């Protein structure tokens, strides 16, 4: 549909759009529509009386239909825009890629917790932490609130930055949106609980597959960012990935979380409570010092550092192409 040079330029422009605008409420965000589609298909297909095998089959149907509709809809939108004017096609493609990433959105969510923490307003900080994590937050203190936010930022450097950019560069907006659909399915039905253990199996596994390469690229980028930013340890970041990443229940999330924990010299993971049930998560990194609210700022700086490195790489590619 587009040349690789055009895709590189539009991807770089999409990063800038996200840096400036984030996720505006207008027009309606594509992920909202993807979520509505997933809920509608789930309601139509899933039955409590279904056998585990039948639930898995229906989960595969959900996965395939969601990926197909997401990819196809974006393709049609871009073709329609290009039929009106080539530059409208560029604009639509750039905007759609920008909706698959969430650099500014992650920063804003993290700072909604950081600001009340600075003022000692734990109740407010707990409320906003509850918006971004699934664990119970009503009794958490500053250290645990910080851990929750840092873990969320670190994990989403893969899900909300590198993975969608990776697929955008491979296949433009349609492939980036296909990835965003896969990730949205995982966040909605990819749980290992009684409700979704079988129905969400295909969605969860496909998300793992799509994140496998980007997660490892993210580890390398985080080590580079730690090398470039004062006060962070690239050596410890790399060592933490080797030592701890495989302990995480996800084949991918342990890499960015370990990298950030190692770079900051703190420990992530530990005891979480979900629906009243305690769950011990793998401990990642070395507790060289207590976690503090400032670690949220450091994690956000690493998030932006990764996006700056990617942008620098894209600019270099464009300059080589031009000259």
ABEGO torsion letter per residue (X at the ends): XBBAAAAAAAAAAAAAAAAAAEBBAOBBBAAAAAAAAAAAAAAAABBAABBAAAAAAAAAAAAAAAAAAAAAAAAAAAAAAAAABAAAAAAAAAAAAAAABBAAAAAAAAAAAAAAAAAGBAAAAAAAAAAABABBAAABBAAAAAAAAAAAAAAAAAAAAAAAAAAAAAAEAAAAAAAAAAAAAAAAAABABAAAAAAAAAAAAAAAAAAAAAAAAAAAAAAAAAAABBGBBAAAAAAAAAAAAAABABAAAAAAAAAAAAAAGBBBEEBBBBGGBBBBBBBBEBBABBBBAAAAAAAAAAAAAAAAAAAAAAAAAAAAAAX
